[in-house]
Amino acid sequence: MIKRIEATGSRVVANSPSEFAAQLKAEYEVYKKVVDAQKLKLD
């Protein structure tokens, strides 16, 4: 499973559920800024 995940360019990281939630929140904030700056909308 690890090899399949890494083949997609992702990294496998072992962390706690709260650490994972914090990581997702941080990534959301980064991508939200990109979407807002580019004025992207769903069709």
C-alpha positions as CSV (number, residue, x, y, z in Angstrom):
1,M,0.0,0.0,0.0
2,I,2.8,2.4,0.8
3,K,4.4,1.9,-2.6
4,R,1.1,2.6,-4.3
5,I,0.6,5.8,-2.3
6,E,4.2,7.0,-3.0
7,A,3.8,6.2,-6.7
8,T,1.2,9.0,-6.8
9,G,3.7,11.5,-5.5
10,S,2.3,11.4,-2.0
11,R,4.2,10.8,1.3
12,V,3.1,8.4,3.9
13,V,3.3,10.0,7.4
14,A,2.2,8.3,10.6
15,N,0.5,10.8,12.9
16,S,-2.4,11.1,15.3
17,P,-5.9,12.0,14.3
18,S,-5.5,15.4,15.8
19,E,-2.3,16.0,13.9
20,F,-3.9,14.9,10.7
21,A,-6.8,17.2,11.3
22,A,-4.4,20.1,11.8
23,Q,-2.6,19.2,8.6
24,L,-5.8,19.2,6.6
25,K,-6.9,22.5,8.1
26,A,-3.5,24.1,7.2
27,E,-3.7,22.8,3.6
28,Y,-7.3,24.0,3.3
29,E,-6.2,27.5,4.2
30,V,-3.4,27.5,1.6
31,Y,-5.7,26.3,-1.2
32,K,-8.6,28.6,-0.1
33,K,-6.3,31.6,-0.7
34,V,-5.4,30.3,-4.2
35,V,-9.1,29.7,-5.1
36,D,-10.1,33.1,-3.8
37,A,-7.2,35.0,-5.5
38,Q,-8.0,33.3,-8.8
39,K,-11.8,33.8,-8.3
40,L,-12.4,30.1,-9.1
41,K,-16.0,28.8,-9.1
42,L,-17.6,25.4,-9.5
43,D,-19.8,24.9,-12.5
